């Protein structure tokens, strides 16, 4: 009996909250924005992707060409190695190892540069998207807008509104 009395005020409090929460829940307005979709569909994200492709296409082609040349040289070495003199074989093998090391370094630098630039561009798109989300939230009186969720009812998804607003405001810039 003592434990019930000790928890009775808590039970009364919880019971009274049950009657007030539904009234408050009806006034609460939540929305959801899918940032991955914004990165795929917003004009500014598409423009950023095109910019990155133009900026890095030459280096990427050079890497592909260098990789193909290294592969051809390695295959040629493997075919000719049995008939080569030992000193010539060691020299060519060293050259191929050096070329491979240079290729791997350039490929790693390319990937690092591309990742850094991609992060820069996407952060600009995300900043713009966040400003638009805030504008939509204020205009439509949302209490909260989520960017990540395990599950969201599609009726709360405002991603399309945000993408349209981003695309109509200055061509997505």
Secondary structure, DSSP 8 states (H G I E B T S, - for coil): -HHHHHHHHHHHHHHHHHHHHHHHHHH--EEE--HHHHHHHSHHHHHHHHHHHHHHHHHHHHHHHHHHHHHHHHHHHHHHGGGS-HHHHHHHHHHHHHHHHHHHHHHHHHHHHHHHHHHHHHHHHHHHHHHHHHHHHHHTT-SEEES--S---GGGB-HHHHHHHHHHSGGG-
